[in-house]
Amino acid sequence: MLIDHKISWVPQISSITEKLLQVNGLLHRARNQLTISLLKSVYYSIAHSRLLYCLEIWGNGYQSHYQQLVRAQKRLIRTISKVPLYTPSEHLFAVLGVRPVLEEIKIRRAILAFEIVKAPHRFGINIGTEHAHTYPTRFARTCLPTPTFRTQRHGSLSLVGHITKDYNILPSNVKSLSISQLNLAKRLIAAFFTT
């Protein structure tokens, strides 16, 4: 994990991008000798594992920071599929069964938010799940109160702000599950974001 003095994940993202491009060079040289299934196995063993390592932590940055990473993953998918460089990649992700990195970030963040809200004692984070009213309101059971001010320490840009935003977009059938049903929740969250 790389982080700079400004607590920015740009060095980490750049490091992962560099590794993905190195793997792409390796696969590009070997793509005429290997089948697509072997290229895909090499991708999952070398590149995908690096891409997913601590994704929940560094995946909370700005979308603009991920563009180089998205391009590197698309280039890898094109190399594995043995298609020209400028072929659209959306269909290739579906054919190979690989999730794009931005979709994986959404899924991982939603799963983490589910775990933190359902078992805050595990993470030591006070999410503020208590309700503001003593009487039932429309969103009392399904939504968490989102911070309305924009600061990085306590507001909507903070960790709590990100967690509440990620939790509030989950469907109600996932929110109704308990922490003991975590595996079912993970499958439902992945299905929710992939459709």
KAUR-V638078 format. One record per run of one state. SS is the DSSP state (hx for helix, st for strand, lp for the rest). FROM is the first residue (numbers start at 1). LEN is the number of residues. Records with the same first field share a line. If there is no record, write none. Layout:
BEGIN
SS: FROM-LEN ; FROM-LEN
END
This chain:
BEGIN
lp: 1-9 ; 31-5 ; 53-2 ; 59-4 ; 82-8 ; 97-4 ; 119-1 ; 124-35 ; 169-3 ; 176-3 ; 195-1
hx: 10-21 ; 36-17 ; 55-4 ; 63-19 ; 90-7 ; 101-18 ; 120-4 ; 159-10 ; 172-4 ; 179-16
END
